[in-house]
Amino acid sequence: MALLEAQNIGQTYDGKAVLQDISLSIGSGEVFALIGPTGAGKTTLLRLLDFLETPSTGAILFDGTDITRSNKLRLGARRRMSFVQQKPVSFSMNVFDNVACGLRWRRQKSSAVRSKVETALELVGMADYRNRDARTLSGGETQRVAIARALVTQPEVLFLDEPTANLDPVSAGKVEETLAHVIQEHRTTVVMATHDMTQGQWLAGRIGVLIGGALQQTGSPTEIFCAPQSKEVAEFVGVENILSGIIAAKDDTLATVEVNGRAIQAISDFATGDTVYVLIRPEDIIFTMTKDSSSARNVFEGEIIRMNTVGPLVRIEVDCGFPLLGVVTRQAAEEMGFVFGKKIFASFKATALHTIRRWT
C-alpha cells in the first residue's frame, strides 16, 4: 500500500488551473523527484501533498486514509511530515536552537531535545556550528541547518522544494552529499522538486515529469531520460535527436528503421510496419574523420551544417540525410579540424537508440 497517494487532484487559483488531474502513488522509503520547467506546478504539488493546501478537486490519501478535507486528520498527518523550502528561514538564534524549535514546540524533554539535535547536526555535518548565529551562515550552511531542523522530528515523509536552487556549485554539492547520506542512513520517504535533472537522477529511484500542470510521465531515471513517452518530455530531458521513421525489418529485437530513406539499426520491440520515433541523445553520437574509426553498427557520412561553442564543449549538427546533433570537447573539435561544411562521419550504437510509438 502506498504511503502517500494523490487521486485525480487539481488546483485552481483565481479561475486558472495550475494542476490538472494528477494521480500519483509514493511508497514508504521511496525517493521520488519531481522535475519540470519553471512554473510547471512543482511547488504547488508539494504543498498539496504536505497538506499545506487543499486541492480544488480530487483526494489525497496518507497511509491509506483519505484526509483531504479533515482538518483534524490533516494536522495529525502533518506532524509526521517535514518540509524544507527553497529559501529556508533562519530564526534569530544560534544553530542549535534553530534545529531544536520543532522539538520544543512539541514539548519534548530537554535531554531528548539535546540528544536529537546533536544527532541531526552530526548527520548534516554542522555539529561544529551549533553555537553560531544562524543568520551569519552561508546559503549552503543555512540549507543544511534547515534539513537538520526538518529531520530532527523524525518525519516519515520529507519534502524538499528545489533544495539547491539558490546555491553556488560547491555549496550545492555539499547539500546533495548531505541528502544522499540522509537517504542512505534513514530510509526516509523523500519527495523533492528540482530543476536540476542530474540531481534528480542521482538521488531519486523514481521521477515524475510535470509540464504545464500535468504529470506527463513517471518512471525510473532510465525510463524518463532514455525512453520519454511524449515530445514535451523528450525535449525537456534533452533528447534533441528525434527522428521519424518506420520499422522496415526485424531480426529478433534488432530492427531496421527507415528514416528519410536511410536505414538505422536499433533495438526495438515494435513490429515491422510500425511508425516510430527514434531517440538519440547527443552524447551518444561519436564524430570521426574516417568510417573505420568506429565499431558502431550505425555509421553515416555527413556535412557539418552548424557549430556552437558552449564552454568547453562544441555542439555539432551534421546533415546525414537526416539531422544529427552531437557534442565533442572544444579540444577534440580543434584537433580534428571540424569546421562548417566539413565532411565527417557520425556513428552510434544500436543499443544507444530508443524507439517509441510515434506521437499523434
BELPE-V663227 format. One record per pair of residues at least 24 apart in sequence whose ideal C-beta (glycine too) atoms are under 7 Angstrom apart, sorted by the first residue. I is the first residue (numbers start at 1). J is the second residue. Records with the same first field share a line. If there is no record, write none. Layout:
BEGIN
I: J ; J
END
This chain:
BEGIN
1: 64
2: 26 ; 27
3: 27 ; 28 ; 63 ; 157 ; 189
4: 49 ; 62 ; 157
5: 61
6: 49 ; 58 ; 60
7: 58 ; 59 ; 61
8: 57 ; 58
9: 48 ; 55 ; 57 ; 58 ; 60
10: 55 ; 56 ; 57 ; 58
11: 44 ; 48 ; 55 ; 56
12: 56
17: 213
18: 44 ; 213
19: 44 ; 45 ; 213
20: 213 ; 214
22: 215
24: 208 ; 215 ; 218
26: 189 ; 191
28: 189
29: 187 ; 189
30: 189 ; 205 ; 206
31: 183 ; 190 ; 203 ; 204 ; 205
32: 191 ; 204 ; 206 ; 208
33: 192 ; 194 ; 200 ; 203 ; 204 ; 207
34: 192 ; 193 ; 208 ; 210
35: 194 ; 197 ; 200 ; 207 ; 209
36: 209 ; 210 ; 211
37: 211 ; 236
38: 195
40: 210 ; 211 ; 212 ; 213
41: 210 ; 213
42: 193 ; 210
43: 161 ; 193
45: 210
46: 159 ; 161 ; 191 ; 193
49: 159 ; 191
50: 78 ; 81 ; 83 ; 159
51: 77 ; 78
80: 155 ; 156 ; 157
81: 155 ; 156 ; 157 ; 159
82: 150 ; 151 ; 153 ; 155 ; 158 ; 159
83: 150 ; 159
84: 146 ; 147 ; 150 ; 159 ; 160 ; 161 ; 163
85: 161
86: 161 ; 162 ; 165 ; 166
87: 166
88: 142 ; 143 ; 146
90: 134 ; 135 ; 137 ; 142
91: 134
92: 135
93: 134
94: 130 ; 131 ; 132 ; 133 ; 134
95: 126 ; 129 ; 130 ; 132 ; 134 ; 145
96: 130 ; 131
98: 134 ; 145 ; 149
99: 145 ; 148 ; 149 ; 152
101: 149
102: 149 ; 152 ; 153
103: 152 ; 153
116: 152
117: 152
120: 148 ; 151 ; 152
121: 148
123: 148 ; 151 ; 181 ; 182 ; 185
124: 148 ; 178
125: 178
138: 171
139: 166 ; 167 ; 171
140: 167 ; 171 ; 174 ; 175
143: 167 ; 175
144: 175 ; 178
147: 178 ; 182
151: 182
155: 188
156: 189
157: 189 ; 191
158: 188 ; 190
159: 191
160: 190 ; 192
161: 193
162: 193 ; 194 ; 195
163: 192
164: 196 ; 199
165: 195
179: 203
197: 237
201: 225
209: 233 ; 236
211: 236
226: 354
227: 354 ; 356
229: 356
230: 359
231: 359
234: 279
238: 281
239: 279 ; 281
240: 282 ; 325
241: 279 ; 280 ; 282 ; 324 ; 325
242: 277 ; 279
243: 277 ; 278 ; 322
244: 277 ; 358
245: 276 ; 278
246: 273 ; 275
247: 271 ; 272 ; 273 ; 274 ; 276
254: 350
255: 355
257: 355
259: 322
260: 321 ; 322
261: 321
262: 300 ; 321 ; 322
264: 298 ; 353
265: 297 ; 298 ; 350
266: 350 ; 353 ; 355
267: 350 ; 351 ; 353
268: 355
270: 355
275: 358
276: 355 ; 356 ; 357 ; 358
277: 355 ; 356 ; 358 ; 359
278: 353 ; 355
279: 353 ; 354 ; 356
280: 348 ; 352 ; 353
282: 325 ; 326 ; 327
283: 327
284: 348 ; 352
285: 324 ; 326 ; 346 ; 348
286: 347 ; 348
287: 316 ; 326 ; 328 ; 344 ; 346
288: 344 ; 345 ; 347
289: 336 ; 344
290: 345
291: 345
294: 347
296: 347 ; 348 ; 349
297: 349 ; 350
298: 347 ; 348 ; 350
299: 345 ; 347
300: 345 ; 346
301: 343 ; 345
302: 344 ; 346
303: 341 ; 343
304: 338 ; 339 ; 340 ; 341 ; 342 ; 344
307: 338 ; 340
318: 344 ; 346
320: 346
END
